[in-house]
Amino acid sequence: MEEMQALIGKIKLFTHDGLVYGHKFTNIVVQALLLFIFVFVINTGFLYFCNMLWSNYSATTVGQYFFKYYSEYAEIICNILNNNLIYFSAKITLISFIVCLIIGSVLRFLHILSYFYQHMGFLTRLFLWGLPLTAGVAWVVQSEYKFDHLASAYAVSLIPTEFLFSGCFLFVCELLPELGEVFSFILGKDKR
């Protein structure tokens, strides 16, 4: 009889934990979707603003000299801004989101985020994690869009990655366990 009550207690605990995790997961998915939409809108607005500035600049005399003497750079800028900017922004934002989640998951699992991210200030996080993550995203964007220069891919990846990485790391920290927690669970040394 006691064994049956213990089993029922474990089942109740398991279902309660599952419901709590399911609720947490749903909240984080909604937050991630809102963050993605927010960054997508900001990135799209920025790209359209750059397109407007480029159109105005290229119509000036100085802009014409830029086209004449720096034709390679002008061609790169024109190739970027001649894309469908909404689709381009959505794809760049999605790439940034996925790369930040993957790298954040690995760092969380290896217990690196708790030492080198969670207890740091905003600017330290930005320089220690944001800029290198942007380079990783730029590498993926360069291979996706066949940019000749990594700097071009870095420029288009900078805004979405800087806005997304902190949220992605937060989501990962909320949902995924660290390696030590996995070992504790496997060895039966759960702290409950």
JOKASUL-V855734 format. One record per run of one state. SS is the DSSP state (alpha for helix, beta for strand, coil for the rest). FROM is the first residue (numbers start at 1). TO is the last residue. If there is no record, write none. Layout:
SS,FROM,TO
SS,FROM,TO
This chain:
coil,1,1
alpha,2,58
coil,59,60
alpha,61,69
coil,70,70
alpha,71,81
coil,82,84
alpha,85,109
coil,110,112
alpha,113,116
coil,117,121
alpha,122,145
coil,146,149
alpha,150,175
coil,176,178
alpha,179,186
coil,187,192
